Amino acid sequence: MYELIVKRKFSAAHQLRGYRGKCEAMHGHTYGVDVHVMAEELDEVGLAVDFKKLKDSIDGLLDNYDHHLLNEVKPFDEINPSAENMARVIYHELARSLPKGTRLGRVVVWESENAGAAYFE
């Protein structure tokens, strides 16, 4: 089994509705996103996944969030833009765009270098 990992970043603001504490107020993060893709076989070139295509897919999705107030971006206009919810939403969005023979292992969303949340199935 092969595991490929792509790291990306984006900046955005959010606030956690219903939270009692500092995070209830609007604030921003430079989020880190780690995407883990699994593959059992390599193609004729010796690749599990083309990193450029994978990065392009991830960047296309994250562009929807970059420099936005996440609370105004679907689906976070209805659910809290917590790291946990963001990891799940990104996971499901990316899972649809992966090439045949691969699967998403996990998505980790980092709010800081010391705090993140992972989602996997």
Wavefront OBJ file of the C-alpha trace (Angstrom):
o trace
v 0.000 0.000 0.000
v 1.263 3.482 -0.870
v 0.324 6.636 0.974
v 0.828 10.034 -0.607
v 0.629 13.193 1.453
v 0.009 16.695 0.168
v 0.226 19.715 2.454
v -1.560 22.963 1.593
v -2.415 26.219 3.364
v -5.106 28.856 3.196
v -6.108 31.833 5.308
v -9.643 32.501 6.486
v -11.719 33.936 9.305
v -14.409 32.156 11.291
v -16.342 32.198 14.511
v -17.845 29.304 16.399
v -21.540 29.891 16.961
v -22.698 28.817 20.416
v -19.171 28.449 21.775
v -18.516 30.114 25.118
v -15.024 31.559 24.940
v -12.637 33.505 22.725
v -13.447 31.462 19.624
v -17.015 32.757 19.684
v -15.640 36.071 18.370
v -14.590 36.343 14.757
v -10.897 35.541 14.322
v -8.588 34.192 11.660
v -6.183 31.351 11.033
v -3.674 30.322 8.474
v -5.014 26.794 8.154
v -2.855 23.857 7.218
v -4.474 20.984 5.350
v -2.850 17.550 5.011
v -4.426 15.196 2.489
v -3.478 11.507 2.627
v -4.246 9.423 -0.467
v -3.926 5.633 -0.546
v -3.139 3.433 -3.549
v -2.345 -0.252 -3.857
v -0.600 -0.051 -7.213
v 1.565 2.259 -9.273
v 0.892 3.219 -12.878
v 3.228 2.456 -15.796
v 5.295 5.553 -14.931
v 5.725 4.449 -11.316
v 3.242 6.873 -9.769
v 0.324 6.191 -7.470
v -1.157 9.643 -8.145
v 0.108 12.590 -10.158
v 0.996 15.137 -7.461
v 0.223 18.060 -9.781
v -3.312 16.826 -10.458
v -3.859 16.099 -6.776
v -2.595 19.558 -5.755
v -4.786 21.180 -8.400
v -7.876 19.383 -7.046
v -7.094 20.361 -3.473
v -6.294 23.969 -4.409
v -9.516 24.244 -6.411
v -11.510 23.242 -3.350
v -9.549 25.377 -0.885
v -9.899 28.429 -3.134
v -13.558 28.468 -2.036
v -12.396 29.128 1.530
v -9.231 31.190 1.094
v -9.559 34.770 2.408
v -13.253 34.337 3.193
v -15.353 34.411 6.318
v -16.079 30.679 6.523
v -19.395 31.257 8.305
v -20.689 32.702 5.021
v -19.483 29.823 2.806
v -21.591 26.688 2.271
v -21.956 24.426 4.218
v -20.462 26.464 7.058
v -23.288 28.951 6.810
v -25.340 26.196 8.493
v -22.754 24.182 10.456
v -19.927 25.533 12.580
v -16.611 25.915 10.729
v -14.719 23.950 13.370
v -11.557 22.111 12.355
v -13.484 18.851 12.800
v -16.304 19.886 10.448
v -13.857 21.355 7.961
v -11.848 18.125 7.829
v -15.024 16.107 7.168
v -16.332 18.468 4.475
v -12.978 18.630 2.689
v -12.666 14.834 2.918
v -16.017 14.219 1.239
v -15.444 16.868 -1.446
v -12.015 15.509 -2.360
v -13.071 11.856 -2.251
v -15.244 12.475 -5.321
v -12.346 13.745 -7.428
v -9.743 11.029 -6.856
v -8.632 8.870 -9.768
v -9.611 5.225 -10.074
v -7.489 2.909 -7.960
v -7.004 5.423 -5.149
v -8.899 6.333 -2.024
v -8.711 9.089 0.507
v -7.000 7.987 3.711
v -7.556 11.056 5.867
v -7.742 14.817 5.852
v -6.173 16.828 8.667
v -7.061 20.495 9.188
v -4.614 22.449 11.347
v -5.741 25.679 13.039
v -2.202 26.220 14.312
v 1.034 24.275 14.277
v -0.067 22.613 17.529
v -3.801 21.994 17.074
v -5.606 20.124 14.325
v -8.402 17.679 13.634
v -8.426 14.637 11.338
v -11.308 12.941 9.540
v -11.176 9.488 7.925
v -13.479 6.588 7.171
l 1 2 3 4 5 6 7 8 9 10 11 12 13 14 15 16 17 18 19 20 21 22 23 24 25 26 27 28 29 30 31 32 33 34 35 36 37 38 39 40 41 42 43 44 45 46 47 48 49 50 51 52 53 54 55 56 57 58 59 60 61 62 63 64 65 66 67 68 69 70 71 72 73 74 75 76 77 78 79 80 81 82 83 84 85 86 87 88 89 90 91 92 93 94 95 96 97 98 99 100 101 102 103 104 105 106 107 108 109 110 111 112 113 114 115 116 117 118 119 120 121
